[in-house]
Amino acid sequence: MPSSRYLLVAAIAAGTGAAAVAVAVAVAADAPSKTVMHSHVYDSVQIKAEPTKTGARREVFDAPTATLERFASHITTLNPGEAPHPAHRHPEEELMIVKEGTLEVMLNGQPTRADAGGMIFCASNELHGIRNVGKTPATYYVVKWYPHDMPKTAAAAPAPAPMK
């Protein structure tokens, strides 16, 4: 017959194991879904535009894929004279495609323009910013990809120059 001490140790181990499982289940329930994105058509007309201080934003997708930790896209509309945020840098690469309007694009301190149909590529950790310089709203699509091995923070760099 097992000793009282053996039974006590077994009961503590069983209780600790059950508690660990309960905690893991609770944490998993609160964690965002990590469902891998599959092929899909996104209809921008069906995506609700959320007003922002500078125009509007439509969230298209943000999920892992078979080869990326995260793949994200949104559609931004900027009112004339507006910028979504100050020039900045981040570790993920980014592609913006101008649907309509005229944007002033600052890439590593060098200003240029992007009109409807233009494509803007922002490399990892390179300073970039945009502003609508037209007289009508400017809309552009943003696509960002986050590889599994990407550093989680931007490289240290001087403070960005303000968009004028």
C-alpha positions in Angstrom: 0.0 0.0 0.0 1.4 3.5 -0.9 2.5 5.6 1.9 0.7 8.8 2.9 3.7 10.8 1.8 3.6 9.2 -1.7 -0.1 10.0 -2.0 0.4 13.6 -0.9 3.2 14.1 -3.5 1.1 12.5 -6.2 -1.9 14.7 -5.3 0.2 17.9 -5.4 1.7 16.9 -8.7 -1.7 16.1 -10.2 -3.1 19.4 -8.9 -0.2 21.4 -10.3 -0.5 19.7 -13.7 -4.3 20.4 -13.8 -3.7 24.1 -12.8 -1.0 24.5 -15.6 -3.4 23.1 -18.2 -6.2 25.4 -17.0 -3.8 28.4 -17.2 -2.7 27.4 -20.7 -6.2 27.1 -21.9 -7.2 30.5 -20.5 -4.1 32.2 -22.1 -4.9 30.5 -25.4 -8.5 31.7 -25.3 -7.3 35.3 -24.8 -4.6 35.2 -27.4 -5.3 36.6 -30.9 -6.1 34.1 -33.6 -3.0 32.7 -35.4 -5.0 31.2 -38.3 -2.9 31.2 -41.4 -4.3 33.3 -44.2 -5.3 31.5 -47.3 -6.1 32.8 -50.9 -8.9 35.3 -50.8 -10.4 38.3 -52.8 -10.8 41.4 -50.7 -13.5 43.9 -52.0 -12.4 47.3 -50.8 -16.0 48.6 -51.3 -17.2 46.2 -48.6 -14.6 47.2 -46.1 -15.9 49.9 -43.7 -13.9 53.1 -43.7 -13.1 54.3 -40.2 -12.6 58.1 -39.9 -9.2 59.4 -38.7 -8.0 62.9 -37.9 -6.4 63.1 -41.3 -9.0 61.3 -43.5 -10.0 57.6 -43.3 -8.6 54.1 -43.0 -9.8 50.7 -44.1 -8.3 47.6 -42.5 -8.0 44.9 -45.1 -6.1 42.0 -43.4 -3.5 41.3 -40.8 -2.6 37.6 -40.3 0.2 35.1 -40.6 0.8 33.3 -43.9 2.5 30.0 -44.6 5.8 31.9 -45.1 5.4 35.1 -43.0 4.9 35.8 -39.3 2.5 38.5 -40.3 1.1 40.0 -43.6 -0.9 43.2 -43.3 -2.7 45.6 -45.6 -4.9 48.7 -45.2 -6.2 51.5 -47.4 -5.6 55.1 -46.3 -7.4 58.2 -47.6 -5.7 61.5 -46.7 -7.4 64.8 -46.9 -5.6 67.6 -48.8 -2.6 68.9 -46.9 -2.6 66.0 -44.4 0.1 63.4 -43.4 -0.9 60.3 -41.5 2.0 60.6 -39.0 5.5 62.1 -38.9 8.3 60.5 -41.0 9.4 57.3 -39.4 11.2 54.0 -39.8 10.4 50.4 -38.9 11.9 47.0 -39.5 9.2 45.6 -41.8 9.3 46.5 -45.5 6.3 48.3 -47.0 4.8 48.9 -50.4 2.3 51.7 -51.1 0.3 52.0 -54.3 -1.4 55.3 -55.0 -5.0 54.8 -56.2 -5.9 58.5 -56.6 -4.5 61.9 -55.7 -0.9 63.3 -55.4 1.4 62.5 -52.6 4.7 64.0 -51.6 6.9 61.2 -50.5 10.0 61.7 -48.3 12.5 58.8 -48.6 15.7 59.2 -46.5 15.4 63.0 -46.6 14.7 63.2 -50.3 11.3 64.5 -51.4 9.6 63.2 -54.5 6.0 62.9 -55.8 3.8 59.9 -56.4 0.6 60.3 -58.5 -2.2 57.8 -59.2 -0.7 54.5 -60.3 2.6 55.3 -58.6 4.3 52.7 -56.3 6.3 53.6 -53.2 8.7 51.0 -51.7 10.0 51.6 -48.2 13.0 49.4 -47.3 13.6 48.1 -43.8 14.6 50.8 -41.3 14.8 53.6 -43.9 13.2 56.9 -43.1 10.0 57.6 -44.9 6.9 59.8 -44.8 4.0 60.9 -47.0 1.7 63.9 -47.3 -1.2 64.7 -49.6 -0.1 67.8 -51.6 -3.1 67.7 -53.9 -6.4 69.7 -53.8 -8.5 66.4 -53.5 -8.3 63.4 -51.2 -5.5 61.0 -51.9 -6.1 57.2 -51.4 -3.3 54.6 -51.3 -3.0 50.9 -50.5 -0.4 49.8 -48.0 1.0 46.3 -47.9 3.5 45.2 -45.2 5.2 41.9 -44.6 6.9 40.7 -41.5 9.3 37.7 -42.0 9.6 35.1 -39.1 13.3 36.2 -38.6 12.7 40.0 -38.6 14.1 42.0 -35.7 11.3 43.3 -33.5 12.4 46.9 -33.3 13.7 49.5 -35.6 17.4 50.2 -35.8 18.6 53.2 -33.8 18.7 56.3 -36.0 18.6 60.1 -35.8 15.2 61.7 -35.2 13.1 62.0 -38.4 12.8 65.4 -40.1 9.3 66.8 -40.1 7.3 66.8 -43.3 6.9 70.4 -44.5 
